[in-house]
């Protein structure tokens, strides 16, 4: 799959816990390995929010990753 970075964010009552901090850390990690994330932080946050909403996730975790390769 190549190299990549990932984050896991906790969701309580359909809302992210410290999402901004996790997204900031994802971008910082990607920067350290010269990995370009093709979305702005705002767009990524919206995509994650839409994912939680669409799946009606009340409490749980969202795992997301960015890699240079494909499976």
KOLDREN-594573 format. One record per residue (C-alpha): residue number from 1; residue in three letters; z negated, x, y. Coordinates in Angstrom, 2 decimals, padded with zeros to 5 digits. Layout:
% KOLDREN-594573
+-----+-----+---------+---------+---------+
:   i :  aa :       z :       x :       y :
+-----+-----+---------+---------+---------+
: NUM : ALA :       Z :       X :       Y :
...
+-----+-----+---------+---------+---------+
This chain:
% KOLDREN-594573
+-----+-----+---------+---------+---------+
:   i :  aa :       z :       x :       y :
+-----+-----+---------+---------+---------+
:   1 : UNK :  000.00 :  000.00 :  000.00 :
:   2 : UNK : -000.24 :  002.97 :  002.40 :
:   3 : UNK : -003.16 :  003.46 :  004.73 :
:   4 : UNK : -004.75 :  000.78 :  006.85 :
:   5 : UNK : -007.81 : -000.70 :  008.48 :
:   6 : UNK : -009.76 : -003.89 :  007.89 :
:   7 : UNK : -012.63 : -005.99 :  009.19 :
:   8 : UNK : -014.74 : -008.81 :  007.80 :
:   9 : UNK : -016.16 : -011.42 :  010.17 :
:  10 : UNK : -018.86 : -013.95 :  009.33 :
:  11 : UNK : -018.24 : -017.60 :  010.20 :
:  12 : UNK : -021.12 : -020.03 :  010.85 :
:  13 : UNK : -020.48 : -023.71 :  011.50 :
:  14 : UNK : -016.78 : -023.00 :  011.97 :
:  15 : UNK : -017.39 : -020.34 :  014.63 :
:  16 : UNK : -017.04 : -016.57 :  014.40 :
:  17 : UNK : -020.06 : -014.33 :  014.73 :
:  18 : UNK : -019.29 : -011.29 :  016.94 :
:  19 : UNK : -015.50 : -011.70 :  016.58 :
:  20 : UNK : -014.78 : -009.72 :  019.75 :
:  21 : UNK : -016.75 : -006.74 :  018.48 :
:  22 : UNK : -014.97 : -006.83 :  015.11 :
:  23 : UNK : -011.54 : -007.09 :  016.70 :
:  24 : UNK : -012.36 : -004.26 :  019.13 :
:  25 : UNK : -013.47 : -002.10 :  016.18 :
:  26 : UNK : -010.29 : -002.94 :  014.23 :
:  27 : UNK : -008.14 : -001.75 :  017.14 :
:  28 : UNK : -010.27 :  001.38 :  017.62 :
:  29 : UNK : -009.96 :  002.21 :  013.91 :
:  30 : UNK : -006.20 :  001.64 :  013.99 :
:  31 : UNK : -005.89 :  003.88 :  017.03 :
:  32 : UNK : -007.71 :  006.70 :  015.19 :
:  33 : UNK : -005.05 :  006.74 :  012.48 :
:  34 : UNK : -002.12 :  006.03 :  014.85 :
:  35 : UNK : -001.53 :  002.60 :  013.33 :
:  36 : UNK :  000.13 :  000.07 :  015.63 :
:  37 : UNK : -001.17 : -003.50 :  015.44 :
:  38 : UNK :  001.74 : -005.77 :  016.40 :
:  39 : UNK : -000.44 : -008.35 :  018.15 :
:  40 : UNK : -002.59 : -008.30 :  021.24 :
:  41 : UNK : -006.31 : -008.79 :  020.72 :
:  42 : UNK : -006.06 : -012.28 :  022.22 :
:  43 : UNK : -003.25 : -013.28 :  019.86 :
:  44 : UNK : -005.14 : -011.92 :  016.85 :
:  45 : UNK : -008.27 : -013.83 :  017.87 :
:  46 : UNK : -006.21 : -017.04 :  018.16 :
:  47 : UNK : -004.61 : -016.47 :  014.75 :
:  48 : UNK : -008.03 : -015.98 :  013.17 :
:  49 : UNK : -009.41 : -019.06 :  014.92 :
:  50 : UNK : -006.43 : -021.12 :  013.71 :
:  51 : UNK : -006.98 : -019.84 :  010.16 :
:  52 : UNK : -010.62 : -020.97 :  010.17 :
:  53 : UNK : -009.72 : -024.32 :  011.66 :
:  54 : UNK : -006.79 : -024.99 :  009.31 :
:  55 : UNK : -008.90 : -024.16 :  006.24 :
:  56 : UNK : -011.87 : -026.15 :  007.54 :
:  57 : UNK : -014.14 : -023.15 :  006.96 :
:  58 : UNK : -017.69 : -024.08 :  007.88 :
:  59 : UNK : -019.62 : -021.04 :  006.67 :
:  60 : UNK : -018.06 : -017.98 :  005.08 :
:  61 : UNK : -016.20 : -014.75 :  005.74 :
:  62 : UNK : -012.75 : -013.87 :  007.03 :
:  63 : UNK : -011.30 : -010.58 :  005.78 :
:  64 : UNK : -008.28 : -009.24 :  007.62 :
:  65 : UNK : -006.36 : -006.02 :  007.30 :
:  66 : UNK : -003.48 : -004.12 :  008.83 :
:  67 : UNK : -001.58 : -001.60 :  006.71 :
:  68 : UNK :  001.44 :  000.63 :  007.01 :
:  69 : UNK :  002.76 : -000.37 :  003.60 :
:  70 : UNK :  003.45 : -003.37 :  001.44 :
:  71 : UNK :  002.05 : -004.32 : -001.94 :
+-----+-----+---------+---------+---------+
